[in-house]
């Protein structure tokens, strides 16, 4: 996704019974979010931001490290809502070659989280 291109939230999921909110302010549960992120990853529904590419070079990690983090890692902290892009960001932490890598991904709000989720790799960094 281009850095300057915003995606608009449109709810594309099943019809709710009125008990659940269907707005961009409603974060998927951590368990659901990790499943959505991994589903998107395994389906190849990934966009890599320019910032992420830059951080890979500057911080000495690569797409294989990011892949291993997404596949084997655990969510860290609470999801963050980004009002500018109307999406939820999640931090995934995993041990990669005796170091801890944290990757931040966003769920694209314009895609159906169940049928064809899309993730955007935002940044990554080594943790102490």
N, C-alpha and C positions, 0 to 999 in steps of 0.2 A: 504494500500500500504506500503510495507516495506520501511523504511527510506532510504535504499541504492538503491532501485529499481527505475529507471527513466522510465517514460512513454514518448514515442515519439509522437509528434504532427502529425496527419494525418487528412486531411480534409475529413469528411464523410457526409457533408451536401448537400443541393441542388446545382445544377450547377448555378453559378453566371453569370450575364450578363456582367462582366468586370468592373462594377462600384464599386464593393465591393472587398476588399482584403480578401483572405482566407489564412491567415497566423497566426501563434501563436501570432504575435505582434498586432493583431486586437482584441481589447477587445469588448465583447458584451456590449451593452448599459446598464446603470444601471437598467433600467426597465426589459430588457431581462435577465440580469444576475440574478436578484432576482427571476424571474419566473423559470429560469433554475435550480437555487439552490433549490427552493421549490419543483419543479417537481421531482428532484433527491431524495430529502428527503422523499417525500410522496411515491415514488416508492421503497424506501429502498435501493437506490443506494448510499451508504455512506461508506466511509472508514475512520476509526478513527486512526489518527497517534499516535505513541507511545508518542510523545511530548504532544499531546492533553490529553491523559490519565493521564500523569504525572501532567499537569497543573490542571486538575479537582481535583486531590487529594490535591495538594499544595495550590490551591486558593479557595477551598471549594465551588465548583459548580459541578453539575452532568449532565448526559445526558438529563434529563428532563428539566433542565435549558437551555441547549443548544438547545433542541427542541423548547422550547417556544421562544427563541431568533430568531431562523430561521423562525418560523411560523408567529410571530407577529412583528418582528423587521424591522428596516429600514436600508438601506445601509448608511454607514458613510464614507466620503472621496471618493477619487478616487480609481479605481482598480489599483493594483500593478502587474506589470509583473515580473515573476521570471524566468530569463534566464536559471538557472540551471535545472529547471524542465519543462521549456517551458509552464508555466501555468499562469493563472490570479488568483490573490487573492483578496477577497472581505471581508470587515469588516461589520458585521451586529450588530446593537445595539438595545437593547430592555430593558424595565424596567421589572425586575423580583423581585417580593416581595419587592418593595420600593427601589431597588438598580438597577444600570444599568450594564448589562452584555454585553460585546462585544465579539463576536465569529468571528474568522477568518477562512474562508473556501477557498479552491482552486477548480477550475473547472478542472477536468481531461482532458487534451488535446487529449488523445487518444480515447475518447468516443464521440459519436454523441450527440451534445448538444440538439438536437430536439427529437430524438427517445429514447435515453437511456443515459441521462447525469449522470455523476458520480461526486460526491463532496468528497473532502477530508477535514476532520476537522483538522485544524492545531494547533490552540491555542484558548484560551479564557481568559478573565480577567475582573475583576470588575473595572468600571470607577467611578471616583468621581463626 
